[in-house]
Amino acid sequence: MRNLTSRAAGRSSRSRAIKRIATIIAIACAAGAVFWYRDFLKPARLEPSAIAPVKRTSNSEADSADYVGYLGSAACAECHPGEVALASQSKHSKTLMRGSRSPLTRFFVDRTIRDPGDPEVSWRYRLRGDDLEVEREEKGKKRVMRLDYAVGSGRNGVTFVSLSGPAINPEGIKHRFSYMTKDHKIIITPGEPIRADRGAGRGGALSADIVRECFGCHSSRTSAKDRDLLDTATMLPNVDCERCHGPGAAHVAAMRGGLESIAIRFGAGKEGPHAEIKLCGECHRFPSGVFADQFNPDHPLLLQFQPIGLKRSECYKNTKSGFACTTCHDPHSRLSIDISLYDSKCMNCHRSPGGKACEVSPRGGCVNCHMPERTTPDGFVFHDHWIRIHPETEKPTTKSKGSIHAE
């Protein structure tokens, strides 16, 4: 009887001990959940004094202090989820990717290409881990190169770039071949000679300055220190919110802390058409970035650099409506190829008080008549943004081939 009583007491003691341990574990888990929510789910409060201030100017030139204030689009999505969701599907968000991650990489992988400029040279593409590699073979001699980045959104095509040299401000090689979306084929990269010099036919050499300039337009930030440096370790690839609106840390901190809003660039649309076109022109080119003899209406550069033509258009020069890039294009969303949408933008202005309706085609056909499609020497198709009367344009039509300039 005594033994039974002792065993029962032992079991009761162990049961109480187990319950105490379970209670301690439960309390610890609950506390951990609270801290996890506070630190990881709930947005952290950022003290404005600890963050570099945003430059309060319409000038898009960023100084070194600005470069520490980038947060990324996820922070913007807390208050602007719609705009960020739309922007994530735009071509701007896919304009600079690791070579292995571009959707167009699939047209190269496990493929061998015989160089049309030199039949003795072949190129074999493969994925190795997270890298896209190409093996160039000439008369039995092989050389493997890594294609580090895919430059271009894929709207018109994509070109691969290999980086070499120092980690900061590296030099580059523009790959021998590019993918052209229009014809769905791999071509010799525009600007490269068909017959490459022997031994140097691996692509076009790019200086550190050229690489930095190219990546500067295809990214939101080239380094965490200075806009004159390219550091791929701290680079923010692709064009997102902060590429146009500037570093958002101070603005986000104020919003999260319930403080007075800190203005951001182009936040309230007060900058005006000139400032807007100048901002877009940083990459899509501004008149100051071309030579005088290139202002010929038929010069192919004007097709690719839309702000130049736009500034020479009467719609921009002689209007009080605030005509600019965003009059027709929503920078947050994917580029529409619906010509009737753009025709409606024209008619909204020309039918308004003080406007003048088109005598030839008052109901449509504006774009195909005044902004016709043109093809560059490299085979890319753009709509001419120098809005004017084209004598050679055929009778206007509201039908469209569905081609709009690339992003």
Buried (B, 14 or more C-beta within 10 A) or exposed (E): EEEEEEEEEEEEEEEEEEEEEEEEEEEEEEEEEEEEEEEEEEEEEBEBEEBBBBBEEBEBEBEBEBBEBBBBBEBBBEEBEEBBEBBBEBBBBBBBBBBBEBEBBEBBEEEEBEBEBBEEBBBBBBBEEEEBBBBBBBEEEEEEBBBBBBBBBBBBBBBBBBBBEEEBBBBBBBBBBBBBBBEEEBBBBBEBEEEBEEEEBBBBEBEBEBBBBBBBBBBBBBBBBBBEBBBBEBBBBBBBBBBBBBBBBBBBBBBBEEEEEBBBBBBEEEBEBEBBBBBBBBBBBBBEBBEEEBBEEEBBBBBBBBBBBBBBBEBBEEBEBEBBBBBBBEBBBBBEEEBBEBBEBBBEBBEEEEEEEBEEBEEBBBBBBBBBBBEBEBEBBBBBBBBBEBEEEEEBEBEBEEBBBBB
